[in-house]
Amino acid sequence: MKSIVNALISGLLFGAGLIISGMVNPAKVIGFLDLTGQWDPSLGLVMASAISLSWVGVKLAATRSDPACAVDQTSRPIDKPLIWGSIVFGVGWGLSGFCPGPAVVAASDLYWPALVVMVGLLVGLAVAGRFQTE
C-alpha cells in the first residue's frame, strides 16, 4: 500500500509540474525543439531543474537503507533496439510536440491531439511487445 501511495503522490506532483511548466502545450515544446526558427529556451530551465533535483533525490535515496520507492535498476548495453526506439521516440516527440508524460496529462483533459498521440503510443507499445526478446 505504501508504494501505491508513493506512486500516486509522485504522479500528481509530476503532472502538476508538467502543467505549471507548460510542457503539456505542444506549441511550447515544438518552440523549444525549433533551434533554427523562433527558439523558446524556457523548457531548458525546466529540464535543468528536473535533472538537478533528480540527481539530489538519487543521492539522498542512496544513503537510505530502505528507499521509499526501490526499483531494481539493472544496466543493459546500448543495442540496436534501444537506438531505433530512441530515434522513433524523438521523431514522434518532434512531430507531435508530446512526449508520453505530457500526452497522458493532456489526454486526461480530453484534448483530442493528445488522445491521438496516446492511441499511437498504445499501438506502438503493442507492436514493440510483439518483438520483445526478453
Sequence and secondary structure as in RCSB ss.txt:
>XXXX:A:sequence
MKSIVNALISGLLFGAGLIISGMVNPAKVIGFLDLTGQWDPSLGLVMASAISLSWVGVKLAATRSDPACAVDQTS
RPIDKPLIWGSIVFGVGWGLSGFCPGPAVVAASDLYWPALVVMVGLLVGLAVAGRFQTE
>XXXX:A:secstr
 HHHHHHHHHHHHHHHHHHHHTTT HHHHHHHH TTSS  THHHHHHHHHHHHHHHHHHHHHH SS TT      
    HHHHHHHHHHHHHHHHHS  HHHHHHHHTTT HHHHHHHHHHHHHHHHHHHH   
